[in-house]
Amino acid sequence: MALFKKKAAGKPGEWFYCLEHRKVEEGPECPAKDRMGPYTTRSEAERAMEIAAERNVQWENDPRWHEGSARGGDES
């Protein structure tokens, strides 16, 4: 028997995308380690993986992320 019950974080009315079950959830259902969000709407949570991919492309193309490596590569 567990000494402490783990409680999922979140509030009803917040939307999450569960990475383990690959489904949208309202409020806390799965553990935070398995969720993306919170999102303000269900449709936004449904696009969680697409939003993450778009953000990754933006970050990869952001010159601020490559400042140190670009300088180091040019000076070698």
N, C-alpha and C positions, 0 to 999 in steps of 0.2 A: 504494500500500500504506500502510495506517495505521501510524503509529509506536506508538500505544498502543491496546490492545484494550479496548473499553468492557465492563465487567462489570456485570451487573444486580445490584442490592443485594437482599438478602433471604435467608431461610433455608428449607430444606425443612421442611415442617410448618406454615409460615405460609401463609395464604390471601390472595389479592389479587383485585381486579376490574380487568381491563384495559379502559380506556375506548376504546382504538382498536379492539380486536377484539370488545368487548362480551361477554367471557367470563371465567369464574373460572379462576384459575391457582393451582397450588400451588408455592410457592417462587419464585425469580426466573426469570421468562421474558421479560417485556417490560421496557423501560426504566422507571425509577421515575417519570419525567415522565408516563407513560401509565397509571399504576396508582393505585388507591385501596387502602388497607390499610397494614399487615397486619391481618387478621382472625383470630380464633382458630379459627373453624370454616368449613367450606365453605358451609354454609347462611347464615352471617352475611355472607360475601363475595357470595353470590348476591343478597342484599338491599342491597348497597352503595349503589345509587342511591336506594332508598327510605329508607335510614338517613340519607343526605346530605340528602334533601328534608325529613325530619322535623327534623333538626338546624337546617336553615335557618329553618324556621318557629319553632322555639324561640328562635333568636338574634334573629329579627326582632321577636319579642314580648317580648324581655328588656328591661326598663326601663333597665338599665345601658347598653345600646347607644344609647339615645335621651335620656339625661340632658342632654347639652350642647345638642342640637338642640331639645329641648322647652323648656328654659329660655330659649334664644335666641329661639324663636318666640313665647313668651308675653310677653317683655319688649318686643318691637318695637311 
